[in-house]
């Protein structure tokens, strides 16, 4: 997601489903035309991040939310382990605590919260609520890091939260009554996603203000190194993951969905996002904020999820709030 200055390009922790935070600088607003390749990258990134939610849903067919979250972090850590081993000798020891904090609140905990939310919440609505990352990047920056709040920024925050209330209170969970996601009461599982986006907001600010001298690959790989070990230990010793993988029909397919989720949302998305920044502007790159919910809802519709007018209204209010945050001075 993106928030207005002073946030600059910051790599979001690897296993998350939200894009990095970027700044809409004056230079970004006045930059020349966007090349066709940048449009292509924007669409690919939106597809990757928007598809994350249906991949979680498919993984939950066999594995529990705790198993999915631990698997996702473990696979992501293994994927970037070579980069982490290269960087570990170069990092200042004083930065390790910030890497651990960012990894915990921005990757480890959200991996479990998103999975748990999607046991009762439609994947498309999870994708919509993910847009709140922009709101909490700004709010955490103001509360903890001295970022200035203007009237328009406050309006954007209020609109984002109002849209969330409309979506959950009036729209329902987005599932069929015959499915686990069915039932209006299950809409409150969206609060787990709200909590995850609060973690994203804190993590992005930690990266911006405490880890800004490090490269995106270094930050992402090292924070995964710090949290990947505990996640893997829990997965192998504290869950039935191995037993399910060996005995439950369809377990390998479900594992494939989770591995694909971790791979696409880490190495591939990080590289593509950095390429997009180089070929366009920060403001243009932040446009993925508006496309991700559409992709997520599209996958949900293909999978039979419900989407009503209250959902649409809540989504529009949230995205208007994000737009105001992006544009506010």
C-alpha angles and dihedrals in degrees: 000000000000138000130185125266137333088045113090132186105313125173111237113224111278107250095048126108098220125087122245122277117260135183124240096218124183088251089055092054094051099039118129125259121315114247119236091247090062091054089052092051091048092054093046092050092048090051092049096049094038091052093054093085097055089046089057090050091052092048091053091061088083109010130060122243091257092050092048094049094048092045092049094052093042094052092046091050092049091048094055097034094107090056092046092052089051093050102039094083092051101050122098111244090229089067095057094083090054091047090051092048093048092046093049100047097031103039117008101045096038090052089063096037094053092047093048092047091053092056085076106012127074113253092234092058090047087058092052094049090049087073087074087081089088090054094052095042086062096040095049089046090054096044100043110016105037098252111166118250116209127189092261092049091052088049090053091051092048092049092049092052092043091053090051092054092049092048096049102032099044106018103055127216097302095238133117113261089241093058130073089255092056123109132065092248091063090066088082088070082081086079088074088060091047088055090049092053089051086057091049090051092052093044095052090051092049089052092047098047104028106025103031094120092063126085120249092248092051094049095045097044096044097048088050090050089056096049100029095075096055090043092052093045091052092046094052100035105027105040141048092245097121093045092050092047090054100041114020117089111240094019094121091050091051090047089052091056091052093046090050089050092052094045098047095042093049123034100012097044094043093053093044093048092052089049089051092052090051094050099042137006136291091248092052091049090053088062087087085078089074097042099049095070090049092053092045092050091047092056090045092052091051087052093052100259120154123242120183138181093269089055089050092049092048091049093049092050092049093049092046087053090051090048091053090050091050093051101035119111 
